[in-house]
Amino acid sequence: MKTVLVTGGAGFIGSNLVRHLIRAGYRVVNLDKLTYAGNLASLKDLEQDENHIFVQGDVCDGMLVLELLHRYDCDAVINLAAESHVDRSIGSPGMFVRTNVVGTFEMLEAAREYWHALSEERSQGFRFVHVSTDEVFGSLGDSGSFTESTPFQPNSPYSASKAASDHLVRSYHETFALPTITTHCSNNYGPYQFPEKLIPLMTLHAVEGKQLPVYGTGLNVRDWLHVEDHCSALRLILESGRIGDTYNIGGDAERSNLEVVHAICQTVDELCPSDQPSSKNIQYVRDRPGHDFRYSIDASKLSSELGWKPSVSFEQGIKDTVSWYLSNPDWVTSTREKGYHGQRLGTSANSMTDQLTQSTERELGSTVDKPFDGVVFEQLTQYTDDRGWLIELYRNDEIPIGNEPVMAYVSQTMPGVSRGPHEHVDQSDLFGFFGPGDFRLYLWDSREGSPTFGERFTVVVGESNPQSVIVPPGVVHAYKNISLRPGIVFNAPNRLYAGEGKKEAVDEIRHEDNQGTPYQLVDA
Ligand SMILES: Cc1cn([C@H]2C[C@H](O)[C@@H](COP(=O)(O)OP(=O)(O)O[C@H]3O[C@@H](C)C(=O)[C@@H](O)[C@H]3O)O2)c(=O)[nH]c1=O
């Protein structure tokens, strides 16, 4: 039995693919961070399946990925983990660069190191399949279709981050000979799709009698690929695709958004008859910034080379999908537990109000909202020129009074290694995380009487998210290098280590020395 590491396997396409592969006789190691779109309820039927091994974790955690590849002796990787919603990428592009670009980089690095350690025979059979999107090709007019040689012209932060990840994958094949294959699919639909995307969002709004928000004119065109067809194509490409190649996967079902909405309304009216047609709630709303007009996929290469064709017609697929959402109210409810109830996202190019805290890890903008009083994050700016870069840190006219540094140090932390959890009684730490390397930073508020007493906050900082962080006394802190290379951290505390002339007791509680410490570095 072959083992495949699938990333993003608790998401929409991922959970369908995990199920498809297991049914086809594979063992699947499923790595998913469980952000807002990751949902274990989508894998309920696989909970007891010995061939489904779920691991909650982040693709940016290169050490974890490498450990999983070795531990389960994987034969392939299918990389689906991604932030995928265009509207969210307009509101908070940072997450898209981190997960889609840095995450793919860490996946490639881990796969490369693992692949090099394989025997000749095993390395011949190893595959890294990277699942991407037709949005990297940009937008079409009324005619034409994307082929595998269409130039990249991404228009949204989402599609640009996917295009960047595709280029990285290509470079790892061309430079290191890593056996990669990249796929570009059109719009997927089907069971378990998070209801921010068109078809599930319109289905639920139609059933609930809510507004059906059609962006702009509703004449934008998408090609619709049923997720089951996408999964069968991915398995075929995994097994028979050409190394170093790319394959377009399309549903041969182009429809305007209005046609899609009306098809949904017709099915809802058939399944949930009422005195008014649900299409009466169609509402033309403000268009999406940079809204791609038309996507169309030419999948003739996949069809001629590997004999694949979509098997689910759009009309039947829509009927099956709408009835699936109506028959799975508990699953729908589970998607709403993380705060999204169909509200509009990404309406203005500079909107920062769309940021939803989808998990304990908050997206970091320029000056993030402090997780606890007294903890101050500031996005660091690299001033670059042809000599290199410079980052300013802790200007005296910007530091909160009482935190002025009196010394500084720099430390290197090896991949996978943590420092802390530590706590100071009187000292503030003034950290700088700007790389090399990414760190997961853990903070616990242990200040009696603090409104956030007992709360925990984790966030990834460093190369992919340069931040200065002031940690006041009483906030327990630790950080772990989640990259595959040594990481550097800067600190400029406001107290001398061991006091004047190093003659005083050190102000530091080293919680990691206490076996039963409540301060555990768990990753989610
Ligand atoms: C959510 C929503 C979308 N739309 C429009 C926008 C768009 O033209 C069409 C589909 O919107 P979606 O956001 O579902 O999907 P779309 O904008 O086509 O993007 C998708 O493309 C595929 C290839 C991917 O890669 C996915 O990750 C996703 O990015 O419907 C509305 O009119 N109203 C809505 O409420």
The ligand as an SDF file (V2000), in Angstrom:
LIG
                    3D

 35 37  0  0  0  0  0  0  0  0999 V2000
  -19.0130   34.6360   -3.1000 C   0  0  0  0  0  0  0  0  0  0  0  0
  -19.6240   35.3300   -4.2920 C   0  0  0  0  0  0  0  0  0  0  0  0
  -19.0210   35.2440   -5.5400 C   0  0  0  0  0  0  0  0  0  0  0  0
  -19.5780   35.8920   -6.6020 N   0  0  0  0  0  0  0  0  0  0  0  0
  -18.9660   35.7810   -7.9350 C   0  0  0  0  0  0  0  0  0  0  0  0
  -17.4780   36.0790   -7.9600 C   0  0  0  0  0  0  0  0  0  0  0  0
  -16.9610   35.1560   -9.0330 C   0  0  0  0  0  0  0  0  0  0  0  0
  -17.1060   35.7590  -10.3270 O   0  0  0  0  0  0  0  0  0  0  0  0
  -17.8790   33.9510   -8.9620 C   0  0  0  0  0  0  0  0  0  0  0  0
  -17.2450   32.8230   -8.1780 C   0  0  0  0  0  0  0  0  0  0  0  0
  -16.7730   33.3940   -6.9560 O   0  0  0  0  0  0  0  0  0  0  0  0
  -15.9040   32.4680   -5.9680 P   0  0  0  0  0  0  0  0  0  0  0  0
  -15.3490   33.3700   -4.9080 O   0  0  0  0  0  0  0  0  0  0  0  0
  -16.7380   31.3210   -5.5410 O   0  0  0  0  0  0  0  0  0  0  0  0
  -14.7600   31.8760   -6.8770 O   0  0  0  0  0  0  0  0  0  0  0  0
  -13.6960   32.6690   -7.8130 P   0  0  0  0  0  0  0  0  0  0  0  0
  -13.7240   34.1220   -7.5610 O   0  0  0  0  0  0  0  0  0  0  0  0
  -13.9390   32.2590   -9.1860 O   0  0  0  0  0  0  0  0  0  0  0  0
  -12.3310   32.0790   -7.3260 O   0  0  0  0  0  0  0  0  0  0  0  0
  -12.1950   30.6850   -7.1990 C   0  0  0  0  0  0  0  0  0  0  0  0
  -11.5610   30.2660   -8.4030 O   0  0  0  0  0  0  0  0  0  0  0  0
  -10.9870   28.9610   -8.3160 C   0  0  0  0  0  0  0  0  0  0  0  0
  -10.3230   28.5550   -9.6310 C   0  0  0  0  0  0  0  0  0  0  0  0
  -10.0320   28.9230   -7.1850 C   0  0  0  0  0  0  0  0  0  0  0  0
   -8.8200   28.8350   -7.3260 O   0  0  0  0  0  0  0  0  0  0  0  0
  -10.6830   29.1790   -5.8800 C   0  0  0  0  0  0  0  0  0  0  0  0
   -9.7220   29.1550   -4.8490 O   0  0  0  0  0  0  0  0  0  0  0  0
  -11.3800   30.5180   -5.9340 C   0  0  0  0  0  0  0  0  0  0  0  0
  -10.3400   31.5000   -5.9010 O   0  0  0  0  0  0  0  0  0  0  0  0
  -19.0590   34.4090   -8.2830 O   0  0  0  0  0  0  0  0  0  0  0  0
  -20.7570   36.6280   -6.4690 C   0  0  0  0  0  0  0  0  0  0  0  0
  -21.2540   37.2030   -7.4380 O   0  0  0  0  0  0  0  0  0  0  0  0
  -21.3520   36.7010   -5.2390 N   0  0  0  0  0  0  0  0  0  0  0  0
  -20.8230   36.0920   -4.1400 C   0  0  0  0  0  0  0  0  0  0  0  0
  -21.3870   36.2160   -3.0390 O   0  0  0  0  0  0  0  0  0  0  0  0
  1  2  1  0
  2  3  2  0
  2 34  1  0
  3  4  1  0
  4  5  1  0
  4 31  1  0
  5  6  1  0
  5 30  1  0
  6  7  1  0
  7  8  1  0
  7  9  1  0
  9 10  1  0
  9 30  1  0
 10 11  1  0
 11 12  1  0
 12 13  2  0
 12 14  1  0
 12 15  1  0
 15 16  1  0
 16 17  2  0
 16 18  1  0
 16 19  1  0
 19 20  1  0
 20 21  1  0
 20 28  1  0
 21 22  1  0
 22 23  1  0
 22 24  1  0
 24 25  2  0
 24 26  1  0
 26 27  1  0
 26 28  1  0
 28 29  1  0
 31 32  2  0
 31 33  1  0
 33 34  1  0
 34 35  2  0
M  END
$$$$
